[in-house]
Amino acid sequence: MHPIKNKVINIDLSGNHYRLERLDDSKYYELWKNSLAIADDYGFYIDFYLYLRDRAESLNLAQIYVSLENLCEKSGKFFDDWKGSFSFPFFLKVSKAGHEFDYLLNIYDHRGSVNFGIGKQLQPHERYDARVIHQPFPEEFSRQDINKFITYFYGYMQGYFEEIKSSYSHFFYKRIDSNSILFGYKDSNFFEEHYDSPEEYDRAVKLLETFSL
């Protein structure tokens, strides 16, 4: 599957087993062309992120980025660089009720939010219209399964970040130009800043650029 340094994560959850294997961009794109896009549940995302925010348990973009980079190597480039800044694609093997199903997972940011893009790998005998977005396949990876998986994986990142944050010391920054967002690590702080005007945003970018020299 062309993993990056054999980065594999195994998760057992609610009787199902999930095996995530990190892919490079070329292999991900090759598999993506033979997959069905599974619809996002935006209502779930809103409720989940509000739940985390209300309990002060949210990870900001810098914390999520550092967690994923340390878990499974540097970001790929399979994202819109105007609306986002990172992409971590995986081959996802779903084992459920004695059967195995092949999926793709791409964890990426879009306009300041973190999304978990799911794609179902088509088998030779399957005939579906790949031009449209499909609802989940309940017998394979149901909506409930997907939402539980996202919740668990977010908690996995939270725990991992707690382990690595005290030893992290590498200055970096990322920009999301569509929404004037900057995030990164500077002066012992994992920051995420949103700017109200293009002028403020440009000044902040230029200031961060001076630290990169």
Buried (B, 14 or more C-beta within 10 A) or exposed (E): BBBBEEBBBEBEEEEBEBBBBBBBBEBBEEBBEBBBBBEBBEEBBEEBBEEBEEEEEBBBBBBBBBBBBBBBBEBBEBBBEEBBBBBBBBBBBBBBEEEEBBBBBBBBBBEBBBBBBBBBBBEEEEEEEBEEEBEBBEEBBBBEBBBBBBBBBBEBBBEBBEEBBEEBEEEBBBBBBBBBBBBBBBEEEBBBBEBEEEEEBEEBBEEBEEEEE
